[in-house]
């Protein structure tokens, strides 16, 4: 069954982005990011909310054991165009004309008019997109934060407006699928929708979001075992918010993540930051 799920997820990933899923992470790119110039600190004005830890049921993994998530802080909303512009101004190595190909592909900040001009007609308070995992990591580091782990993100994403775990509500998945099918949702201003149980906005209704271990579904290693190398950032064992492989909303997220590489940039992919307590 486990092998069957792997095949299904990889196959779905191919069609989701019309790209093959490279599971092998041929270079230790997570090591190479440390070789880039040191980031200048930034201080974005975004509220961080406290997420009370707990357990949740993974979608996929070695067994059906519950996964523990510790208390942590999470940005209440995604990083905006305005905030990322401030970051690249203070850290010119992350400007579109300066960034190295190993850290971002050719569509990095593609919609920006130039290195320091936001997209035409773009809302400065809309979520930034066309940002690679490396750029997101660098931004988080400059802000004194980090990217949320996959488990942390999915744990928060279980919530609706009323409960911390809404997975068993038929309306929950139906609502997510409707959101995923909405066109151009990535152009919306942040915080227009209602927050979830935790006080977190826009987990689903604007963009897809990077997690620190985003592509952690396509291998047999387990990042939670405490014994993994840097390749685990790309190819470790993972979980999502559904116990049923036919939960389409959860499957869509994992098919999408499994098809990414760390230097990829996509028109509806952004990020938010987290922090240890």
BAZA-533850 format. One record per residue: x, y, z of N, C-alpha, C in turn; residue in one letter. Coordinates in steps of 0.2 Angstrom, whole numbers, padded with zeros to 4 digits, always signed. Layout:
# residues N
XYZXYZXYZa ...
***
This chain:
# residues 277
+0004-0006+0000+0000+0000+0000+0004+0006+0000x +0010+0006+0004+0014+0012+0004+0017+0013-0002x +0020+0008-0006+0023+0009-0012+0017+0012-0017x +0011+0009-0017+0006+0012-0021+0005+0019-0020x +0004+0021-0014+0003+0028-0012+0009+0033-0015x +0015+0030-0015+0021+0034-0017+0020+0035-0025x +0018+0030-0028+0017+0030-0036+0011+0035-0037x +0006+0035-0034+0000+0039-0035+0002+0046-0034x +0005+0048-0029+0007+0055-0027+0012+0057-0032x +0017+0053-0034+0022+0056-0039+0018+0057-0046x +0014+0052-0048+0010+0052-0054+0006+0059-0054x +0003+0060-0049-0002+0066-0049+0002+0072-0049x +0008+0072-0046+0012+0078-0046+0014+0080-0053x +0016+0075-0057+0018+0076-0064+0012+0081-0068x +0006+0079-0067+0001+0082-0070-0001+0088-0067x +0000+0089-0061-0002+0095-0057+0002+0101-0060x +0009+0100-0061+0013+0106-0063+0016+0105-0070x +0014+0099-0073+0016+0097-0080+0024+0097-0080x +0027+0094-0074+0034+0094-0073+0035+0087-0069x +0040+0084-0071+0042+0078-0067+0045+0079-0061x +0044+0074-0056+0046+0075-0049+0053+0072-0049x +0058+0077-0047+0065+0074-0046+0066+0073-0039x +0066+0066-0037+0066+0065-0030+0073+0064-0027x +0078+0065-0032+0085+0063-0030+0089+0069-0027x +0087+0075-0028+0090+0081-0025+0098+0080-0026x +0100+0081-0032+0107+0079-0034+0112+0083-0031x +0111+0089-0029+0116+0092-0026+0114+0094-0019x +0119+0095-0014+0117+0097-0007+0116+0105-0007x +0111+0107-0011+0109+0114-0011+0108+0117-0004x +0105+0114+0000+0104+0117+0007+0110+0119+0010x +0116+0115+0009+0122+0117+0012+0124+0124+0008x +0123+0124+0002+0126+0130-0002+0123+0136+0000x +0117+0137+0002+0114+0143+0004+0118+0147+0009x +0122+0143+0014+0126+0146+0019+0132+0150+0016x +0133+0148+0009+0139+0152+0006+0137+0159+0003x +0130+0160+0003+0128+0167+0001+0130+0172+0006x +0129+0178+0003+0131+0184+0008+0126+0184+0014x +0129+0186+0019+0125+0187+0025+0119+0192+0025x +0113+0190+0027+0108+0194+0026+0108+0200+0031x +0106+0206+0029+0105+0211+0033+0098+0211+0036x +0098+0212+0043+0091+0211+0046+0086+0215+0044x +0080+0213+0044+0074+0217+0043+0069+0216+0049x +0064+0220+0049+0059+0220+0055+0052+0221+0052x +0049+0216+0049+0043+0217+0046+0037+0217+0052x +0033+0222+0050+0027+0223+0055+0022+0218+0054x +0023+0212+0057+0017+0207+0056+0016+0204+0063x +0010+0203+0065+0009+0199+0071+0010+0192+0071x +0013+0189+0076+0014+0182+0076+0010+0179+0082x +0006+0174+0080+0002+0171+0085+0004+0165+0088x +0003+0163+0094+0005+0157+0097+0001+0151+0095x +0004+0146+0093+0001+0140+0091+0002+0135+0097x -0003+0133+0100-0003+0128+0106-0002+0121+0102x +0004+0118+0104+0005+0111+0101+0000+0106+0103x +0001+0100+0099-0003+0095+0100-0001+0089+0096x -0006+0085+0094-0005+0079+0090-0010+0079+0084x -0007+0077+0078-0012+0076+0073-0010+0070+0069x -0015+0067+0065-0015+0061+0061-0012+0063+0054x -0006+0060+0053-0003+0061+0046-0007+0058+0041x -0006+0061+0035-0009+0058+0029-0005+0052+0026x +0001+0052+0027+0006+0047+0024+0012+0047+0028x +0014+0041+0029+0020+0040+0033+0021+0032+0034x +0026+0031+0039+0028+0024+0040+0022+0020+0043x +0018+0023+0047+0013+0020+0051+0008+0025+0052x +0003+0023+0056-0003+0028+0057-0002+0032+0064x +0004+0032+0067+0005+0035+0073+0004+0043+0073x +0001+0045+0078+0000+0052+0079+0007+0056+0079x +0007+0062+0076+0013+0066+0075+0012+0072+0080x +0018+0073+0085+0017+0078+0090+0020+0085+0087x +0017+0090+0088+0019+0097+0086+0020+0101+0092x +0025+0104+0093+0027+0108+0099+0024+0115+0098x +0023+0118+0104+0021+0125+0103+0026+0129+0099x +0023+0134+0095+0027+0138+0091+0024+0145+0089x +0027+0149+0086+0024+0156+0084+0024+0155+0076x +0018+0158+0074+0017+0158+0066+0015+0165+0064x +0017+0168+0059+0015+0174+0056+0007+0173+0055x +0004+0179+0057-0004+0178+0056-0006+0178+0048x -0001+0180+0044-0003+0181+0037+0004+0180+0033x +0003+0179+0026+0009+0178+0022+0013+0184+0021x +0019+0183+0019+0024+0189+0018+0021+0193+0012x +0021+0199+0012+0018+0203+0007+0023+0206+0002x +0021+0209-0004+0025+0212-0009+0029+0217-0006x +0026+0222-0002+0029+0227+0001+0035+0225+0006x +0034+0220+0010+0039+0217+0014+0045+0214+0010x +0043+0210+0005+0049+0207+0001+0053+0212-0002x +0050+0218-0005+0053+0223-0008+0058+0226-0003x +0056+0227+0003+0061+0230+0008+0067+0225+0009x +0065+0219+0009+0070+0214+0010+0076+0214+0005x +0073+0215-0002+0078+0214-0007+0082+0221-0008x +0079+0227-0006+0083+0233-0005+0088+0233+0000x +0087+0230+0005+0092+0229+0010+0097+0223+0009x +0095+0219+0005+0099+0213+0003+0099+0212-0004x +0103+0216-0008+0103+0216-0015+0105+0210-0018x +0109+0205-0014+0110+0199-0017+0104+0195-0019x +0098+0197-0017+0092+0193-0018+0088+0197-0023x +0091+0202-0026+0087+0206-0032+0087+0201-0038x +0082+0202-0042+0081+0198-0048+0087+0198-0052x +0091+0203-0053+0096+0203-0058+0103+0200-0054x +0102+0199-0048+0108+0197-0044+0108+0190-0042x +0102+0187-0041+0102+0181-0038+0105+0175-0042x +0108+0171-0039+0112+0165-0042+0106+0160-0044x +0108+0157-0050+0103+0152-0053+0102+0146-0048x +0107+0145-0044+0106+0139-0040+0101+0141-0034x +0100+0147-0033+0095+0149-0028+0088+0151-0030x +0088+0152-0037+0081+0154-0040+0081+0153-0047x +0076+0150-0050+0076+0149-0057+0074+0156-0061x +0073+0155-0067+0073+0161-0072+0066+0165-0071x +0062+0162-0067+0055+0166-0066+0055+0169-0059x +0060+0169-0056+0061+0173-0049+0058+0180-0050x +0053+0182-0046+0051+0189-0046+0049+0191-0053x +0047+0186-0057+0045+0187-0064+0041+0193-0066x +0036+0194-0061+0031+0199-0062+0033+0206-0060x +0038+0207-0057+0041+0213-0055+0043+0217-0061x +0042+0224-0061+0044+0228-0067+0052+0228-0067x +0055+0229-0062+0062+0228-0062+0064+0226-0055x +0071+0227-0053+0073+0225-0047+0070+0228-0040x +0068+0234-0041+0065+0237-0035+0058+0240-0037x +0054+0237-0042+0048+0240-0043+0043+0234-0044x +0038+0234-0040+0033+0229-0039+0029+0228-0046x +0025+0223-0046+0022+0222-0052+0017+0227-0054x +0015+0229-0060+0011+0234-0062+0004+0232-0059x +0001+0237-0056-0006+0236-0053-0006+0231-0047x -0001+0229-0045-0001+0224-0039-0002+0228-0033x -0005+0225-0028-0007+0228-0022+0000+0226-0017x +0003+0232-0015+0009+0230-0010+0007+0226-0004x +0001+0225-0003-0001+0221+0003-0004+0214+0001x -0003+0213-0005-0004+0206-0008+0002+0201-0006x +0001+0195-0006+0006+0190-0004+0011+0190-0010x +0018+0190-0008+0023+0190-0013+0023+0183-0016x +0024+0182-0023+0025+0176-0026+0031+0176-0030x +0032+0171-0034+0038+0170-0038+0044+0170-0034x +0044+0167-0028+0049+0167-0023+0051+0160-0022x +0058+0159-0023+0060+0152-0021+0061+0150-0014x +0062+0144-0013+0063+0141-0006+0069+0145-0003x +0074+0145-0007+0080+0148-0004+0079+0156-0002x +0075+0159-0006+0074+0166-0005+0069+0167+0001x +0065+0162+0002+0060+0163+0008+0064+0161+0014x +0069+0156+0014+0073+0155+0019+0077+0161+0021x +0080+0164+0016+0084+0170+0018+0080+0176+0021x +0074+0177+0018+0070+0182+0021+0069+0180+0028x +0067+0174+0030+0065+0172+0037+0071+0173+0041x +0077+0171+0039+0083+0172+0043+0084+0179+0044x +0083+0184+0039+0084+0191+0040+0079+0194+0045x +0074+0191+0046+0068+0193+0050+0069+0190+0057x +0074+0186+0058+0075+0182+0065+0070+0176+0066x +0068+0174+0060+0063+0168+0060+0065+0162+0056x +0060+0158+0054+0062+0152+0050+0055+0151+0046x +0056+0146+0042+0050+0144+0038+0047+0139+0043x +0040+0138+0043+0037+0133+0047+0038+0126+0044x +0038+0121+0048+0039+0114+0045+0032+0112+0042x +0033+0107+0038+0027+0104+0035+0022+0102+0041x +0024+0099+0046+0019+0097+0051+0016+0103+0055x +0020+0108+0056+0017+0114+0059+0012+0117+0054x +0014+0118+0048+0009+0121+0043+0002+0117+0043x +0003+0110+0042-0003+0106+0042-0007+0106+0048x -0004+0106+0054-0007+0106+0060-0011+0113+0061x -0009+0118+0059-0013+0125+0059-0018+0124+0054x -0017+0121+0048-0021+0121+0042-0027+0117+0044x -0027+0113+0049-0033+0108+0051-0039+0112+0053x -0037+0118+0055-0043+0122+0059-0047+0126+0054x -0054+0127+0056-0058+0131+0053-0059+0137+0057x -0064+0141+0056-0065+0147+0061-0067+0145+0068x -0070+0139+0069-0072+0137+0075-0068+0132+0079x -0065+0128+0076-0062+0122+0079-0055+0121+0077x -0050+0118+0081-0043+0117+0079-0043+0112+0074x -0047+0107+0074-0047+0101+0070-0054+0101+0066x -0054+0103+0060-0060+0103+0057-0060+0097+0051x -0056+0093+0051-0055+0088+0046-0061+0084+0045x -0065+0082+0050-0070+0078+0050-0077+0081+0047x -0076+0088+0046-0082+0092+0044-0082+0091+0036x -0088+0089+0033-0088+0088+0026-0087+0095+0023x -0089+0100+0026-0089+0107+0023-0082+0110+0023x -0077+0107+0027-0070+0109+0027-0067+0107+0020x -0067+0101+0018-0063+0099+0012-0067+0102+0006x -0073+0103+0006-0077+0106+0000-0075+0113+0000x -0074+0116+0005-0073+0123+0005-0065+0124+0002x -0061+0120+0004-0054+0120+0002-0054+0119-0006x -0057+0114-0008-0057+0113-0015-0060+0119-0019x -0065+0122-0017-0068+0128-0020-0063+0133-0020x -0059+0134-0015-0054+0139-0015-0048+0138-0020x -0046+0132-0020-0041+0130-0024-0043+0131-0032x -0049+0130-0033-0051+0131-0040-0052+0138-0042x -0052+0143-0037-0053+0150-0039-0047+0153-0043x -0048+0156-0048-0043+0159-0052-0041+0166-0049x -0034+0167-0050-0031+0173-0048-0032+0175-0041x -0032+0170-0037-0033+0171-0030-0027+0174-0027x -0021+0173-0030-0015+0175-0027-0014+0183-0027x -0018+0186-0031-0018+0194-0032-0022+0197-0026x -0025+0193-0022-0030+0196-0017-0025+0199-0011x -0027+0204-0008-0024+0207-0002-0025+0203+0004x -0019+0202+0008-0020+0198+0014-0025+0200+0019x -0027+0196+0023-0031+0197+0029-0038+0200+0027x -0041+0199+0021-0047+0200+0019-0052+0195+0021x -0050+0189+0022-0055+0184+0024-0054+0183+0032x -0059+0179+0035-0059+0178+0042-0053+0174+0044x -0050+0175+0050-0045+0171+0053-0048+0164+0055x -0043+0159+0056-0046+0153+0058-0046+0152+0066x -0046+0147+0068-0047+0146+0076-0041+0149+0079x -0035+0148+0076-0029+0151+0079-0028+0158+0079x -0032+0161+0074-0031+0169+0073-0026+0169+0067x -0025+0164+0063-0021+0164+0057-0025+0165+0051x -0023+0170+0046-0027+0171+0040-0023+0168+0034x -0028+0167+0029-0025+0165+0022-0021+0159+0022x -0023+0154+0026-0020+0147+0025-0021+0144+0018x -0027+0145+0015-0029+0142+0009-0031+0147+0004x -0034+0153+0005-0038+0156+0001-0034+0161-0004x -0027+0162-0003-0023+0166-0008-0018+0162-0011x -0013+0159-0008-0007+0156-0011-0006+0149-0008x -0002+0145-0012+0002+0140-0009+0008+0142-0005x +0010+0139+0000+0016+0141+0004+0021+0136+0005x +0027+0139+0005+0033+0135+0006+0033+0133+0013x +0036+0127+0015+0037+0124+0021+0045+0123+0021x +0048+0122+0027+0055+0121+0027+0057+0114+0024x +0053+0109+0025+0054+0103+0023+0048+0101+0017x +0048+0106+0013+0042+0105+0008+0041+0099+0004x +0047+0096+0002+0046+0090-0003+0048+0084+0001x +0044+0083+0007+0046+0078+0012+0041+0072+0011x +0040+0070+0005+0035+0065+0005+0037+0059+0000x +0043+0060-0003+0045+0055-0008+0051+0051-0007x +0052+0049-0001+0057+0045+0001+0056+0041+0007x +0060+0036+0009+0059+0032+0015+0062+0034+0021x +0066+0040+0021+0069+0042+0027+0063+0046+0031x +0064+0047+0037+0059+0050+0041+0063+0056+0045x +0061+0062+0044+0064+0068+0047+0062+0068+0054x +0057+0065+0057+0055+0065+0064+0060+0060+0068x +0063+0056+0065+0067+0051+0068+0073+0054+0072x +0075+0060+0069+0081+0063+0072+0087+0061+0069x +0087+0057+0064+0093+0054+0060+0092+0055+0053x +0094+0061+0050+0093+0063+0043+0098+0068+0041x +0100+0068+0034+0105+0073+0032+0101+0078+0029x +0104+0083+0026+0101+0089+0023+0097+0087+0017x +0098+0081+0014+0093+0079+0008+0086+0078+0011x +0085+0077+0017+0079+0077+0020+0075+0083+0019x +0078+0088+0018+0074+0094+0017+0070+0094+0010x +0073+0090+0006+0070+0089-0001+0066+0082-0001x +0068+0077+0002+0065+0070+0001+0065+0066+0008x +0061+0068+0012+0060+0065+0018+0053+0062+0019x +0051+0058+0024+0045+0055+0025+0040+0061+0028x +0034+0061+0025+0029+0066+0027+0022+0065+0029x +0019+0070+0031+0012+0069+0033+0008+0075+0030x +0001+0074+0030-0003+0079+0028-0009+0079+0033x -0015+0082+0032-0020+0083+0037-0026+0078+0035x -0025+0073+0032-0030+0068+0031-0028+0061+0032x -0032+0057+0034-0030+0050+0035-0032+0046+0029x -0036+0049+0025-0039+0045+0019-0035+0048+0013x -0032+0043+0009-0028+0046+0003-0033+0049-0003x -0039+0048-0002-0044+0051-0007-0046+0058-0005x -0043+0060+0001-0045+0067+0003-0042+0072-0002x -0045+0074-0007-0043+0077-0013-0039+0084-0011x -0042+0088-0006-0039+0094-0005-0032+0093-0002x -0031+0088+0002-0024+0086+0005-0020+0084+0000x -0022+0080-0005-0018+0077-0010-0016+0082-0015x -0020+0087-0016-0018+0093-0020-0012+0096-0018x -0012+0097-0011-0006+0101-0008+0000+0097-0009x +0000+0090-0007+0006+0086-0007+0008+0084-0014x +0004+0084-0019+0006+0083-0026+0010+0089-0028x +0007+0095-0026+0011+0101-0028+0018+0102-0025x +0018+0100-0018+0024+0101-0015+0029+0096-0018x +0027+0090-0019+0031+0084-0022+0034+0086-0029x +0031+0091-0032+0034+0092-0039+0039+0098-0039x +0040+0101-0033+0044+0107-0033+0052+0105-0031x +0056+0110-0033+0063+0110-0031+0064+0117-0028x +0069+0117-0024+0071+0123-0020+0072+0129-0023x +0074+0129-0030+0075+0135-0033+0069+0137-0038x +0064+0133-0038+0058+0134-0042+0054+0140-0039x +0051+0144-0044+0047+0150-0042+0040+0149-0046x +0035+0150-0043+0028+0149-0046+0024+0155-0045x +0019+0156-0049+0015+0162-0049+0010+0163-0043x +0009+0157-0040+0004+0157-0034+0008+0154-0028x +0014+0154-0027+0018+0151-0022+0022+0156-0018x +0020+0157-0012+0023+0162-0007+0025+0159-0001x +0025+0162+0005+0027+0159+0011+0025+0164+0017x +0025+0161+0023+0025+0165+0029+0030+0162+0034x +0032+0166+0039+0037+0164+0044+0035+0161+0050x +0039+0157+0054+0037+0154+0060+0043+0156+0065x +0042+0154+0071+0048+0155+0076+0047+0150+0082x +0052+0148+0085+0052+0144+0091+0050+0148+0097x +0046+0145+0101+0045+0148+0107+0050+0147+0113x 
***
